[in-house]
Amino acid sequence: MELFSGKPSDVTGRLDKEIRVYRLLDELGIVYDRIDHEPLMTMEACVEADRVLGAHVCKNLLLCNRQKTDYYLLMMPGDKKFKTKELSAQIGSARLSFADGEDMERLLDITPGSLSVMGLMNDKNNQVKLLIDEDIYNAEYCGCHPCINTSCIKLSLKDILNVYLPAVAHDYTVVKLVGEE
């Protein structure tokens, strides 16, 4: 894996949704580094990407209530265990479960394995609420996929919170996940 600054010079063969991420970040004046790689489907596979980027790639989970009326994108450290009960109490939503791949594509134009905060640019109806674990919130940088799991980008968390999220008309809630047994 090689570290690059900004978007690829040649976008041949890249998906439109990935190119839209780079275009938006550039329009917003957000500086980012990028690496390209084979598909990363697990947090264990992201370890080398973390090393090259100099930032941890977040674990991202798309959750919903039982009625599928409320959706949440949770950004959390990859090494932290997720407990539904712990989060449910903090956000006042009982019976949280994982949303399926169809919901992910319909709401965020992202396929499983590629989920990230960048998908919120495709949520024009603000159906997905962003939840950020305090460990991610307190980090200087965040690593994520640009809507495809064959690349990772590193951005400052300040740019995500203060520039990107307002531009895509999304707010966030900070949560505290202990993740212990």
N, C-alpha and C positions, 0 to 999 in steps of 0.2 A: 504494500500500500504506500502510495506517495501522497504527500500533503500539497494541496494547491490552494491558492488564494482566489476566492470568488468562483464564478461560474466557469463551466468548461468552454474552451475556445471553439470546439466543434461539438454541436449538439445532435449530430447525425445519430439516429438510432435511439435517442432518448425520448421518453414519453412526454407528452405535452404537459401533464400535471407537474412533472419535475421541472421542466423549463419555466412554467408559470411561477414556481417557487423562487427560482433564481431571479427572474424578471422583477417580481414584487420586492424581494430583498434589495435588489439594486436600485429600484425606484425609491425605496424608503431610505436609501443611504446606509443600509446596515452592512457592516463589514463581516465577512464570514470566511472560514477556511473549509475546504472540502477534500474528501478522499473518495475514491471509487474502489469497489471491491466486488467479490462474489456475493450473492444474496446472504444476508445475515438474518437467520430466523430465530435465534435464541440469544439471551443475554450473555451466555458463555461465548458465543461466537463474536460478540462485540468487544471482547477484551483487547484484541490487537488493534481494533479501530480506536478504542479509548486511548491506548498508548500513543498511536500515531497522531491523533487529534490533540492530545493533551487535555482532554475533557472526557467526562463519563457520558456515554450514550444513555439517555433515560429509558427506563421501562415505561411504556405507555399502555394503558388499559382503557378500553371503551366499555363502560358499564351502563346499565339501565335498570329502572325499577321494573317490577313484575308486569305492570301494565304497558310497558314500553312507551310511556308518555314523557319520561325524563331521562336524558342521556348525559353522561359525564365522561370527560376525557381526563384520566388521572395520570400525571407525570410523577414518577417516583424513582428512587435509586434502584438500579438493577439487582443489587444484592439484598434488598429488603423484602421480607415476606409480606404478602398482601393478605389482610384479613377483612372480609366483608363487614363483619359486625363492628369492627373498630371504625371504619369509615362511615357506615350507615348512621351511627350515633352522632357523628360530627356534622353531617349535612342534613340530618332529619329526613332520611329516606330509607324506609325499611325495605327489606327483600331485594337488595341489589344483586345483580348477576351480570355475567359477561354478555355484552351485545354480540350478535353474530356477524359474520362477514358481510352479509347482505346489508345490514344496518350500517356498517362501516363504509361500504361503497356508496350507499344511498345518501348518507349524511355528510361524509367527508371526502368522497372520491378517492378512497384509499383501500387497498387490499390488506388482508391479514399479513402481519410481518413487516408492514411499512408504516404503521400508525405513528403519528407524531403531531406535535402542536402545529406544524405547518399545514395540516389538513383543515384547520379552522378557517383558512382562507376560502375554502369551498363550502363552508356552512353559512350560506347567505341568509338563512332564516333563523339563525341563532338557536338551533335546537340542542346544541351540545354545550354544556357548562364545563369550564376548565377548572380542574382541581390540581393544585401543585403541592406536593409534599414539602414540608419546611426545609428538608435537607437540600432539595433542588432549589428552592426559593433563595436559600442562603449561599448558594454556589456562585462563583464569578462567571463561569461558562456552562453551557449546556450543549450536549451533542444530540443530534436527532437526524432522522431520515428526511430528505426533501420529497416526501410523498412516494418514495420508492426505496426498497431496501438494498439497492446496489450502490448507494452512495450514503455518506454521512456528512453532515455539516456541523461546524462549531460556531456558536454565536454567543455573545455576551447575554447574560440573563437580563441585564438592564435594557438592552435593545429589544428583547422579546417582550418584556413587561411594558416598557414605556413607548415603544415605537410600533412594533409588529401588532400586538394585540389591539391597541386603539385603531390601527389602520384596518383591521379585519373585523372591527366592531364587536370584540369579545372582552369580557372581564374575567377575573379569576378569583378563586378562593384558596387560601393557604390552609392546608390540613396537616395534622401531625400524626404520622403513622409510626407506631413503635415497631410493629412487625415481628415481635418475639412470640415464642410459644407460651 
